[in-house]
Amino acid sequence: MGAGPRILVVDDNDDNRYTLKLHLDLEGYTDVETARDGEEAIALIETTAFDLVLLDVMMPKVDGFQVLTWLRDLPVIMISALTEMNSMARCIELGAVDYLLKPFNPVLLKARLGATLEKKRLRDEIDAHLTRLQEELDAARRLQMAMVPQSFPAPSPDFPIDLCASMEPAREVGGDLYDFFITEDGMLCFLVGDVSGKGMPAALFMARTKSLIRIATELMRSRQGAPARPADIIARVNRELCQNNGDLMFVTLFFAMLGPKSGELEFCNAGHNAPYRLNGQRLEVIEGAKGIILGVRPDAVYTTGRTSLAPGEGIYVFTDGITEAANEQGELFAEARLEAVLRAAAGCSTAAEIVTSVAQAVRGFVGGALPSDDITMLAVRRLDKSAL
């Protein structure tokens, strides 16, 4: 059995302290300490963990009101001869859980002690549970962040691509995702997605989506070894996500395959925000190849869009957590602000600077408002390989 509750009796009268301690002992509370005034009580509380304090109001040096002002998160029952309603009300306002008049009734004292200690026990259990839950969520966040690439390949003559991405979950874990990988034949595959909902279910759906895309891209090859088109890969991933999806979760996704040397870009957009082509201060929305979100209809048909990136051009992919980020007045960041930031970042020399510029602009706009959605973005720039 665990140790019983530890109780502190605070009263400047020796007889009152003795009487209270005797009653507590008769009720089975054996772990009891005493203090002669508020100053001594505070010194004891600073060094010892108590479950309950029985506190007098009128004491020399430091009175009961001052002790209540100092205490935090410790149940206190006031036992005092003061009968004024103002004194009682002040004690309750300062955090006391109950107020007993002297001379106290032993039966009433027993009932109040039992009720107060039971509430303390339940609150401690809840606090311990919340602490464990927070630890698990922190571990889940670290695991989720480890699932998306945190380091990016350096540009080279054979790989003239500058790439950077970031993800900021609105909660401990989120449902956004980004990923990139290079196939055996040198194609750069990259994607940004947004899963419905938040929290652990969305994070698990995100992990499943990311893994399926990598597996499908690797396995879906022709007999000659050529990779499948983005639309074929997304259609296969969609069919897999529709299976055993009783919670009807879904994900919007932009998936692309880029030839680093040729600049040829093939892509498929499954209900996601259209990305931007970056060419100096000129922005162009990359439309086309739009299909339904993933995880809803297993027979959905997708198409592959085609374009190309000239040296110096780039593509910026994002989730709606950026454009729908709200400040304390309820205003949205919106596409117009995003486009203004991207134009202002035209002089940025790296993809990382573009990502950082947008992230800083969103944070500055949101201010002290709580985040309402995950914020994820990815920037890819094709470089002139002769300059590398």
Disulfide bonds with the S-S distance in Angstrom:
none
